[in-house]
Amino acid sequence: MSGRPEDEFFDDVEADEARLEAEEQAELDAANAEEEANPTPRRERAADPNDPEQILSILDKLKAENEELKDRTLRTVAEMDNLRKRTAREITEARSYAVANFARDLLGVGDNLQRAIQAVPDDKRDSGSDEFKALIEGVELTERELLKAMNNAKIEKFDPTGEKFDPNFHQAMFEIPNPELPNNSVAQVVQEGYRIGERVLRAAMVGVAKGGPKFEDVVQPEPVETQEGE
């Protein structure tokens, strides 16, 4: 005698549930087996604030970032220091050479005063009238005051007689054949030069010796001073 239909229905449901549980357990077992065979890298796991390795990794990362920021800061400080020095140097040069153009114009005035003084012979000065002597003294005083003002502005005159010809400071006007003088040396100065600091306001007009021995063979360079013990 067969069972009731409802009993068979419940038996089928229980069988299906058992089958589903078995399948789910099989999938879980397979997943666990795969996890054991291929463990997830530690860096892919969720952050664990109590994991020493993760703490050390974070500290190393922060240390690297700190070193990078420190390097950037040092570079910025160095660039700012170079900018400050360059700006200070440019300001100093601007102050030193601000009068260069004006001083260059005054050189002609000084030349004319000197020519006026040299144009008067000594005997004329002694025999001239008081007014004439006063005029000459006034011209000489004016020249002295001009030279004093130029000296205060760091403008100096230079006479390169005997020096090696340097086109940066000298302007060759003619050659002087002379086998006794060093070749390419300044044998005669037609007009003295002027400079302000390291800049030339006006090159000296010179005559250059030719035909003599080499300048280096005749004129020995000045010895370089060294500190005691070197």
Secondary structure, DSSP 8 states (H G I E B T S, - for coil): ----HHHHHHHHHHHHHHHHHHHHHHHHHHHHHHHHHS---GGGS---TT-HHHHHHHHHHHHHHHHHHHHHHHHHHHHHHHHHHHHHHHHHHHHHHTTHHHHHHHHHHHHHHHHHHHTS-HHHHHHS-HHHHHHHHHHHHHHHHHHHHHHHTTEEEE--TTSB--TTTEEEEEEEE-TTS-TTBEEEEEE-EEEETTEEEE-EEEEEEESS--HHHHS--------TT-
